[in-house]
Amino acid sequence: MSITLDQLPVGGCGTVAEVRGGKGLRGNLQRMGIHVGDPLCVVGRGAFHGPLLVEIHGSRVALGRGVARRVVLSDGASIQPSNDRGRRTGRWRHHGR
């Protein structure tokens, strides 16, 4: 049984098994550093079905829910929080104006 990235809870980790999309989507994800076989973790979720904040290769990338729905994780996806390194759960906080 596979799971898509948008189904993974905050703190959950998995390995990218496939990208269900065309050449353009795959190219955009590759430019962000997301490739098949790469491990990633969900570190935040935007409110009201906003984007997901994903950590991959030590960097954080925001992905829209539609894109996240097309990223399939392998069977070994951990739906439990991997560790609590000060990661926030819930909404992102805006520090600015």
N, C-alpha and C positions, 0 to 999 in steps of 0.2 A: 504494500500500500504506500503510495507516495503522497506527499503533501505539498501544497503550493506555498510560496513565501508569504502571501497575505494571510494564511491560516496559522502561521507560527506566532506564538505569543511573545511579548516583550521578554527578553532574556533567553529565548529559545535559539538554538543553533542548528545548522544543517549544512549539507554539502550539495552544491548545485549539480543536479543530475541532467537537466535539459532546459532549454529555453524554447517555449512554444510561441514562436513568432517568426516574422520574416527577417530578411537580410538586414533591414534598417534597424530593427529592434536589437538584434544580436550585435550589430556593430556598435550601437550606442552603449549597450551594457559592457562590451569589451573595452571601450574607451574609458568607462568608469572603473575598470578593473575586475569586472564580474565575468568569470569564465566557467565552463563546465568543469567540475572537479574541485572548485574552490570552496573552502569552508566560509560560512558567514553567520552572523548573529543579528537578531533584531534588537536594537537598543532603545527604540522609542516609536511611538505612534502619534500621529497628529490627531487632534480632536475632530469629531464629526466626519469620520472616514477620510481624514487627511492623509498625507504621505507617511511612509514608513521610513524610519532612520535605521540604516543597516551598517554594520561594521564589517569591513572586509580588508584584509591585509593591513590592518592598523589604521585604516582611514574610514571615515563615516560618509555615507552617501544617502541622500534622500531619494526614495523611489515612490512614484504614484501607485495607488492601489491597483490600477489597471495593468501596469507593468509588473508589479509584484505577483499578480494573479497568473502571469505567464511564465514565472520562474518556478520550476519544479525541483523539489529537493529530494534527495535519495531516501530510501527506507530507513536509514539510520538517523533521521532528523530527531533531535532532542527537543521535546516540547516542554521540558522542564528548564527553568533558568539555569544556565551553565555555572554562573558564579555571580556574586554581588559585589562588583567593583565600583560601587558608588553610582550605579546606573539608576536613572530615574525611571519610574513607571508612569504611565499616563501621558498627559499632554506635555508638549515642549513649552519651555518658558521663553518668552521674548524679552531679552534684555536690551533695551534701546529707548527710542523716543516714545 
